[in-house]
């Protein structure tokens, strides 16, 4: 398996609910963890914070979230099955987002700073999560994937909203007209 990228149409499809957590689902989760870490190993300036099953072409409602987004050495992830946003609230904050499935492009995305999510863990335990700031942003980003939504879809004000990473790991502005607007591959129109 590999991480799929735009314009792959599967990234725009809604994922199916997981009915039974069986060996097949646990195998999908294991592959997601491996792919996330493999991607990270190839991108020295970036952290693989999370991933959704559709990003490897599996249209199931499964996401993984890194347990410690501050420590790249901590490679553990928590899997959330059938995650559902109960409430998104708080201030709307615009901040940088990137995506394993939208290579080389970052954007300034507005998101709620607080979110409540319900989901199941790998062992079937139902959990409710109250998240703020970066964790809230990450959860919202990944749950969007389960509904066929990419972070670029949330960017309304395109002026100075898109960036790319240079070879030193710094984000630099991208000219919207030449690199974004007409890029049919980015928008999945090919």
Secondary structure as UniProt FT lines:
FT   TURN            6..7
FT   HELIX           9..12
FT   HELIX           23..42
FT   TURN            44..45
FT   STRAND          50..52
FT   HELIX           53..56
FT   STRAND          62..66
FT   TURN            69..70
FT   TURN            72..73
FT   STRAND          77..99
FT   TURN            100..101
FT   STRAND          102..120
FT   TURN            122..123
FT   STRAND          126..132
FT   HELIX           133..146
FT   TURN            147..148
FT   HELIX           151..154
FT   TURN            159..160
FT   STRAND          162..165
FT   TURN            167..168
FT   STRAND          171..173
FT   HELIX           176..181
FT   TURN            184..188
//
